[in-house]
């Protein structure tokens, strides 16, 4: 196992710790600090993998899994704590369901399971993480703006995935 994969695996193991802190230490900055640390490890593992040519299929899968686990569990808990509107959580989860179902459809129709995250998808993740930071550090004046910006980027990334996915199913002549 490569160093970036180990970093990603540690990030996965820390998600339950972060969720525990989020539920039990809402009135402190501790969950926010831990979240920022996890976000830094997300950037660090990718940077090390690219710099030292340690990119692996396992690493790509684990990294995407770790991101989804952290983001979706965070938004689920914050929605249950009424800090995130249900409509926003639905948009975030809906995007991931659409992407997953699209992947399954492409796999069934083409036999290919190769997935490459698109630029807009990565930007959407950045907005989702930024919105979480704003929520965790209670930057109240920015929260609504980031709900709408993140929603916009999420919808744009869904459209991008649908366009790119449909081209894989029905090649343009």
C-alpha positions as CSV (number, residue, x, y, z in Angstrom):
1,X,0.0,0.0,0.0
2,X,1.4,3.4,-1.0
3,X,1.8,6.4,1.4
4,X,-1.1,8.3,-0.3
5,X,-3.4,5.2,0.2
6,X,-2.4,5.0,3.8
7,X,-3.3,8.7,4.3
8,X,-6.6,8.2,2.6
9,X,-7.3,5.1,4.7
10,X,-6.6,7.1,7.9
11,X,-9.0,9.8,6.7
12,X,-11.7,7.1,6.3
13,X,-11.0,5.9,9.8
14,X,-11.3,9.4,11.2
15,X,-14.8,10.1,9.7
16,X,-16.6,8.4,12.6
17,X,-14.5,10.4,15.1
18,X,-15.4,13.6,13.2
19,X,-19.1,12.7,13.3
20,X,-18.9,12.0,17.0
21,X,-17.3,15.4,17.6
22,X,-19.9,17.0,15.3
23,X,-22.8,15.6,17.4
24,X,-21.3,16.0,20.8
25,X,-19.2,19.3,20.5
26,X,-21.5,21.5,18.4
27,X,-20.8,24.6,20.5
28,X,-17.0,24.5,19.9
29,X,-14.7,24.8,16.9
30,X,-13.3,21.3,17.5
31,X,-15.4,19.7,14.7
32,X,-14.4,22.4,12.3
33,X,-10.7,22.0,13.1
34,X,-10.9,18.3,12.6
35,X,-12.8,18.7,9.3
36,X,-10.1,21.1,8.0
37,X,-7.5,18.5,9.0
38,X,-9.4,15.9,7.0
39,X,-9.7,18.2,4.1
40,X,-6.0,18.9,4.1
41,X,-5.2,15.1,4.1
42,X,-7.5,14.9,1.0
43,X,-5.3,17.4,-0.8
44,X,-2.1,15.9,0.6
45,X,-2.7,12.3,-0.5
46,X,-3.5,13.5,-4.1
47,X,-0.4,15.8,-4.1
48,X,1.9,13.1,-2.9
49,X,0.4,10.5,-5.4
50,X,1.0,12.9,-8.3
51,X,4.4,14.2,-7.3
52,X,5.9,10.8,-6.6
53,X,4.0,8.9,-9.3
54,X,2.1,6.8,-6.7
55,X,-1.3,7.0,-8.4
56,X,-3.2,3.7,-8.2
57,X,-6.7,2.5,-9.0
58,X,-7.2,1.6,-5.4
59,X,-6.1,5.1,-4.3
60,X,-8.5,6.7,-6.7
61,X,-11.4,4.6,-5.4
62,X,-10.5,5.1,-1.8
63,X,-10.1,8.9,-2.2
64,X,-13.5,9.2,-3.9
65,X,-15.1,6.9,-1.2
66,X,-13.4,8.9,1.6
67,X,-14.7,12.2,0.1
68,X,-18.3,10.9,-0.2
69,X,-18.2,9.3,3.3
70,X,-17.1,12.5,4.9
71,X,-19.3,14.9,2.9
72,X,-22.5,12.8,3.0
73,X,-22.3,11.8,6.6
74,X,-21.5,15.5,7.6
75,X,-24.5,16.8,5.7
76,X,-26.7,14.0,7.0
77,X,-25.8,14.9,10.6
78,X,-26.1,18.6,10.0
79,X,-29.5,18.1,8.4
80,X,-30.7,16.1,11.4
81,X,-29.4,18.9,13.7
82,X,-31.4,21.3,11.5
83,X,-28.3,23.3,10.5
84,X,-28.7,22.3,6.9
85,X,-32.1,22.6,5.0
86,X,-33.5,19.3,3.8
87,X,-33.7,20.7,0.2
88,X,-29.9,21.3,0.2
89,X,-29.1,17.8,1.5
90,X,-31.4,16.4,-1.1
91,X,-29.5,18.2,-3.9
92,X,-26.2,16.8,-2.6
93,X,-27.4,13.3,-2.2
94,X,-29.4,13.5,-5.5
95,X,-26.3,14.3,-7.4
96,X,-24.4,11.3,-6.0
97,X,-27.4,9.0,-6.8
98,X,-27.6,10.3,-10.4
99,X,-23.8,9.9,-10.8
100,X,-23.9,6.4,-9.4
101,X,-26.9,5.3,-11.5
102,X,-25.2,6.8,-14.6
103,X,-22.1,4.7,-13.8
104,X,-24.2,1.6,-13.5
105,X,-26.0,2.3,-16.7
106,X,-22.7,2.9,-18.6
107,X,-21.3,-0.3,-17.0
108,X,-24.3,-2.3,-18.2
109,X,-24.4,-0.9,-21.7
110,X,-20.7,-0.6,-22.5
111,X,-19.0,-3.0,-20.1
112,X,-16.7,-0.2,-19.0
113,X,-16.4,0.8,-15.4
114,X,-13.7,3.4,-15.9
115,X,-14.7,6.6,-14.2
116,X,-12.7,9.9,-14.2
117,X,-13.9,12.7,-12.0
118,X,-14.6,15.8,-14.2
119,X,-13.4,19.3,-13.5
120,X,-16.9,20.5,-12.6
121,X,-17.4,17.6,-10.3
122,X,-14.2,18.5,-8.5
123,X,-15.3,22.1,-8.2
124,X,-18.6,20.9,-6.8
125,X,-16.8,19.0,-4.1
126,X,-14.7,22.0,-3.3
127,X,-17.9,24.1,-2.8
128,X,-19.5,21.3,-0.7
129,X,-16.4,21.3,1.6
130,X,-16.3,25.1,1.7
131,X,-19.9,25.1,2.7
132,X,-19.2,22.6,5.4
133,X,-16.4,24.8,6.8
134,X,-18.7,27.8,6.8
135,X,-21.3,25.8,8.7
136,X,-18.9,24.4,11.1
137,X,-17.2,27.7,11.9
138,X,-20.7,29.4,12.0
139,X,-19.9,32.1,9.5
140,X,-23.6,32.9,9.4
141,X,-23.4,35.8,7.0
142,X,-22.1,33.5,4.3
143,X,-24.2,30.4,4.9
144,X,-27.2,31.1,2.6
145,X,-24.9,32.4,-0.2
146,X,-22.9,29.2,-0.1
147,X,-26.0,27.0,0.0
148,X,-27.0,28.6,-3.3
149,X,-23.6,28.7,-4.9
150,X,-23.0,25.0,-4.0
151,X,-26.4,24.1,-5.3
152,X,-25.6,25.9,-8.6
153,X,-22.2,24.1,-8.9
154,X,-23.8,20.8,-8.0
155,X,-26.5,21.1,-10.7
156,X,-24.0,22.2,-13.3
157,X,-21.8,19.2,-12.4
158,X,-24.8,16.9,-12.8
159,X,-25.5,18.3,-16.2
160,X,-21.9,17.9,-17.1
161,X,-21.9,14.2,-16.0
162,X,-25.1,13.5,-17.9
163,X,-23.7,15.0,-21.1
164,X,-20.4,13.2,-20.8
165,X,-22.0,9.9,-19.8
166,X,-24.5,10.0,-22.6
167,X,-21.6,10.4,-25.1
168,X,-20.1,7.2,-23.7
169,X,-23.4,5.4,-24.2
170,X,-24.2,6.8,-27.7
171,X,-21.0,7.8,-29.4
172,X,-21.3,10.9,-31.6
173,X,-20.7,10.1,-35.3
